[in-house]
Amino acid sequence: MKRFIGFIKKEFYHIFRDRRSLFILFGMPIAQIMLFGFAITNEINNVDIAILDHSKDATTQEIINKISASKYFSVQQFIGREADIESVFKKGKVKAVLNFEKDFSKKLIKKNAATIQIITDATDPNTANTISNFVNSILRKYQQELNKDIKIAYQIVPQTRMVYNPELKSVFMFVPGVMTIILMLVSAMMTSISITREKELGTMEILLVSPLKPFQVIIGKVVPYIFLSVINAIVIIVLSIFIFKMPVQGSLFLLGFESVLFIINALSLGILISTISATQQSAMMISLMGLMLPVIILSGFIFPISSMPLPLQIISNIIPAKWFIIILKGIMLKGVGIAFIWKETLILLGMTLFFIGLSVKKYKIRLE
């Protein structure tokens, strides 16, 4: 019995000495509950909207003030004509446009009815529906206040129009997200064990004494997986188009280029994990637990980033998947070109170079 108790004590000592084990035991559950608690919500907050006011009278201004005063919406810009609506949506920031008809106030007084068109970006059907419901709720409340002392009730008629996904097919939201998750996790996991495998098999010494420079070893580890991941991406896109009827409104060449860029980004991140991990098991643990939750929760795949607390919104900017999902939705659903997604492309490129550079630096440290 004493031996058994001694053995248990030894195991506790081992666990407490291993900081990674302590992090997995205590840090991961705390991180998960914080992420799930703050990020998973069906509500919307500070959603950017645009206003197209043909009337510009006191009533429309009062409605706009009511909407902007709520915590749900932030009036991002005012546009002057209907032709600008599409370009506003293609930029990706604005999620809805409120279109007030001409002579809104006059029609409300003379005809007792006036129309507001609610145009939403339905590339994310759940968010589009939620935005529409919240706007309708604000309009109903304003209408009740307006009709409090009036015998003949005024009626504000909201007309909802969903763009890019008028049928609100959920597959249009899930395909870009699932494609991103698969490419990120598979690519990162494949390369995350590449250098650690060399260490465990004892072949690392061969690499250490070889004439290859660190950056050549890093690139050499990445290149074979690029071709395998590209095949993976092609299969996903083909299945999406022919089985799930996912449209590709933009350029297939641009879609392919952006996919390859994201694959290289994910592979370079996997190599970085591999250089800082001592074993294949720890590398797999980091790539699975460290990437899966952020990619699913903080990429905007399922939950709108604008509804999350500000710290999580800031953290989401360092998640490559966030930028790739924006690119995919832009090309596949909106048909945008590089002029609308150049910023996201540069961010992915910068992250890729950073991951590769850091991997080379970490590899050099291990050589010394």
HUHU-V707757 format. One record per residue. N is the residue number from 1. RES is the residue in one small letter. PHI is phi in whole degrees, 0 to 359 (999 if undefined). OMEGA is omega in radians with two decimals (NA if undefined). D_LAST is the distance of its C-alpha to the last C-alpha in whole Angstrom. Layout:
# HUHU-V707757
N:RES:PHI:OMEGA:D_LAST
N:RES:PHI:OMEGA:D_LAST
This chain:
# HUHU-V707757
1:m:999:3.12:47
2:k:297:3.11:44
3:r:297:-3.13:42
4:f:297:3.11:42
5:i:297:3.09:42
6:g:298:3.12:39
7:f:296:3.12:37
8:i:298:3.11:37
9:k:299:3.13:36
10:k:300:3.13:33
11:e:297:3.09:32
12:f:298:3.12:33
13:y:299:3.13:30
14:h:299:-3.12:28
15:i:295:-3.09:29
16:f:290:3.10:29
17:r:282:-3.11:25
18:d:267:-3.09:24
19:r:296:3.14:24
20:r:294:3.09:24
21:s:295:3.11:27
22:l:295:3.11:29
23:f:296:3.13:28
24:i:296:-3.10:29
25:l:290:-3.01:32
26:f:246:-3.08:33
27:g:288:-3.10:31
28:m:298:3.11:32
29:p:299:3.12:36
30:i:295:3.13:36
31:a:298:-3.12:35
32:q:295:-3.10:37
33:i:293:3.10:40
34:m:292:3.14:39
35:l:295:-3.12:38
36:f:296:-3.09:42
37:g:293:-3.07:44
38:f:267:-3.00:43
39:a:272:-3.08:42
40:i:276:3.13:45
41:t:206:3.08:48
42:n:267:3.13:51
43:e:278:3.06:52
44:i:238:3.11:51
45:n:216:3.07:51
46:n:53:3.08:50
47:v:287:-3.12:51
48:d:284:3.09:51
49:i:231:3.08:55
50:a:241:-3.10:57
51:i:241:2.98:60
52:l:243:-3.03:63
53:d:252:3.11:66
54:h:284:-3.02:69
55:s:267:-3.14:71
56:k:53:3.10:70
57:d:246:-3.07:73
58:a:295:-3.11:73
59:t:292:3.14:72
60:t:295:3.12:69
61:q:295:3.12:68
62:e:294:3.11:68
63:i:294:3.13:67
64:i:298:3.11:64
65:n:296:3.11:63
66:k:299:-3.09:64
67:i:290:-3.11:61
68:s:289:3.13:59
69:a:284:3.13:59
70:s:286:3.13:58
71:k:282:-3.03:55
72:y:276:-3.01:55
73:f:231:3.03:55
74:s:232:-3.13:53
75:v:287:-3.02:56
76:q:279:-3.09:53
77:q:198:3.04:55
78:f:248:3.13:59
79:i:246:-2.99:60
80:g:260:-3.09:63
81:r:210:-3.07:64
82:e:293:-3.14:63
83:a:296:-3.12:62
84:d:276:-3.06:59
85:i:298:-3.09:58
86:e:297:-3.12:56
87:s:294:3.09:54
88:v:296:3.13:53
89:f:293:-3.08:52
90:k:293:3.09:50
91:k:291:2.96:48
92:g:92:-3.07:47
93:k:276:-3.12:47
94:v:282:-3.10:51
95:k:257:3.14:52
96:a:204:3.06:56
97:v:234:3.07:58
98:l:260:-3.05:62
99:n:250:3.12:65
100:f:273:-3.13:68
101:e:291:-3.14:71
102:k:291:-3.13:73
103:d:55:-3.09:76
104:f:301:-3.09:74
105:s:294:3.13:76
106:k:298:3.14:79
107:k:294:3.13:79
108:l:295:-3.13:78
109:i:279:-3.06:81
110:k:282:-3.07:84
111:k:259:-3.11:83
112:n:61:3.12:81
113:a:203:3.06:78
114:a:215:-2.97:75
115:t:244:2.96:72
116:i:241:3.09:68
117:q:265:3.11:66
118:i:258:-3.12:62
119:i:255:-3.08:60
120:t:240:3.06:57
121:d:278:-3.04:54
122:a:267:3.00:54
123:t:297:2.96:50
124:d:243:-3.02:50
125:p:302:-3.12:53
126:n:296:3.12:53
127:t:295:3.13:52
128:a:299:3.11:55
129:n:297:-3.13:57
130:t:296:3.11:56
131:i:301:3.13:56
132:s:301:-3.13:60
133:n:295:-3.12:61
134:f:291:3.10:60
135:v:297:3.11:62
136:n:301:3.13:65
137:s:296:3.12:65
138:i:295:3.13:65
139:l:295:3.12:67
140:r:296:3.13:69
141:k:295:3.11:69
142:y:295:3.14:70
143:q:297:3.10:73
144:q:295:3.09:74
145:e:294:-3.11:74
146:l:292:-3.05:76
147:n:266:-3.06:79
148:k:299:-3.07:79
149:d:244:-3.11:83
150:i:244:-3.12:83
151:k:287:3.11:86
152:i:267:-2.98:85
153:a:292:2.98:81
154:y:280:-3.11:79
155:q:234:3.04:77
156:i:265:-3.03:73
157:v:257:3.07:72
158:p:277:3.07:68
159:q:243:-3.07:68
160:t:263:3.06:64
161:r:227:3.12:62
162:m:261:3.13:59
163:v:256:3.12:57
164:y:73:3.12:55
165:n:206:-3.03:56
166:p:298:3.14:59
167:e:274:3.13:60
168:l:54:3.10:57
169:k:286:-3.10:55
170:s:292:-3.12:52
171:v:297:3.13:50
172:f:294:3.09:50
173:m:272:-3.01:48
174:f:282:-3.09:46
175:v:299:3.09:45
176:p:300:-3.14:43
177:g:292:3.14:41
178:v:294:3.10:41
179:m:300:3.13:39
180:t:296:-3.12:37
181:i:297:-3.11:36
182:i:298:-3.11:36
183:l:295:-3.13:34
184:m:293:-3.04:31
185:l:291:-3.11:31
186:v:295:-3.11:31
187:s:295:-3.13:29
188:a:294:-3.13:26
189:m:293:-3.13:26
190:m:299:-3.09:26
191:t:272:-3.09:23
192:s:294:-3.14:21
193:i:258:-3.03:21
194:s:293:-3.12:20
195:i:281:3.11:16
196:t:296:3.09:17
197:r:296:3.10:20
198:e:299:-3.13:17
199:k:294:-3.07:15
200:e:288:-3.13:19
201:l:278:3.13:20
202:g:82:3.14:17
203:t:267:3.14:17
204:m:295:-3.13:13
205:e:299:3.14:12
206:i:296:3.11:15
207:l:293:-3.10:13
208:l:294:-3.10:10
209:v:265:-3.14:12
210:s:285:-3.14:14
211:p:286:-3.13:15
212:l:292:3.07:15
213:k:281:-3.10:13
214:p:306:-3.11:12
215:f:294:3.10:15
216:q:290:3.09:17
217:v:295:-3.13:16
218:i:299:-3.13:17
219:i:296:3.12:20
220:g:298:3.10:21
221:k:289:-3.05:20
222:v:279:-2.98:23
223:v:307:-3.12:25
224:p:300:-3.11:27
225:y:286:3.10:28
226:i:299:-3.11:29
227:f:295:3.13:32
228:l:294:-3.13:32
229:s:288:3.08:33
230:v:297:3.07:35
231:i:299:3.09:37
232:n:302:-3.13:37
233:a:295:3.13:38
234:i:298:3.12:41
235:v:299:-3.13:42
236:i:297:-3.12:42
237:i:295:3.13:44
238:v:298:3.11:46
239:l:298:-3.13:47
240:s:297:-3.09:48
241:i:286:-2.98:50
242:f:269:-3.13:52
243:i:261:-3.09:52
244:f:267:3.10:52
245:k:59:3.11:54
246:m:284:-3.12:51
247:p:284:2.99:52
248:v:235:-3.06:49
249:q:284:-3.08:51
250:g:264:-3.07:49
251:s:282:3.07:47
252:l:293:3.11:45
253:f:297:3.12:43
254:l:295:3.10:42
255:l:298:3.11:41
256:g:295:3.13:39
257:f:299:-3.12:37
258:e:294:3.12:37
259:s:294:3.11:36
260:v:297:3.12:33
261:l:299:-3.14:32
262:f:291:3.10:32
263:i:299:3.12:30
264:i:298:3.09:27
265:n:300:-3.13:27
266:a:294:3.13:27
267:l:294:3.13:25
268:s:292:3.05:22
269:l:294:3.08:22
270:g:297:3.11:22
271:i:296:3.10:19
272:l:299:3.09:18
273:i:299:-3.12:19
274:s:294:-3.11:17
275:t:288:-3.11:14
276:i:261:-3.11:14
277:s:258:-3.12:17
278:a:273:-3.09:16
279:t:227:3.09:19
280:q:297:-3.12:22
281:q:296:3.13:24
282:s:292:3.10:22
283:a:296:3.10:22
284:m:295:-3.14:25
285:m:296:3.14:26
286:i:294:-3.10:25
287:s:292:3.12:26
288:l:282:-3.05:29
289:m:285:-3.09:30
290:g:283:-3.11:28
291:l:252:-3.01:29
292:m:298:-3.10:33
293:l:297:3.11:34
294:p:300:-3.12:33
295:v:295:-3.11:34
296:i:287:-2.97:38
297:i:269:-2.99:39
298:l:259:-3.13:37
299:s:264:-3.06:37
300:g:84:-3.13:41
301:f:295:-3.09:42
302:i:251:-3.04:44
303:f:245:-3.12:45
304:p:296:-3.10:45
305:i:294:-3.10:43
306:s:296:-3.13:45
307:s:271:-3.11:47
308:m:276:3.03:44
309:p:301:-3.07:43
310:l:305:3.11:41
311:p:302:3.12:38
312:l:290:3.07:38
313:q:297:3.12:39
314:i:293:3.13:36
315:i:298:-3.11:33
316:s:299:-3.12:35
317:n:292:3.13:34
318:i:264:3.09:30
319:i:267:-3.11:31
320:p:303:-3.11:31
321:a:300:3.13:34
322:k:302:-3.08:36
323:w:289:3.14:36
324:f:290:3.09:37
325:i:295:3.07:40
326:i:300:3.14:41
327:i:296:-3.12:41
328:l:299:3.14:42
329:k:297:3.12:45
330:g:296:-3.10:46
331:i:286:-3.01:46
332:m:284:-3.04:47
333:l:259:-3.09:50
334:k:262:3.12:50
335:g:71:-3.10:50
336:v:281:3.07:48
337:g:256:-3.08:46
338:i:296:-3.13:43
339:a:297:-3.10:45
340:f:262:-3.07:45
341:i:236:-3.11:42
342:w:295:-3.12:40
343:k:295:3.13:38
344:e:298:3.13:37
345:t:296:3.13:35
346:l:295:3.11:33
347:i:296:3.11:32
348:l:298:3.12:31
349:l:297:3.12:29
350:g:297:3.11:28
351:m:297:-3.13:26
352:t:298:3.13:25
353:l:297:3.12:23
354:f:295:-3.14:22
355:f:297:-3.13:20
356:i:294:3.13:19
357:g:299:3.13:17
358:l:293:3.10:16
359:s:296:3.11:15
360:v:298:-3.14:13
361:k:296:3.13:11
362:k:294:3.12:10
363:y:294:3.11:9
364:k:298:3.13:7
365:i:299:-3.12:5
366:r:286:3.12:6
367:l:284:-3.04:4
368:e:286:NA:0
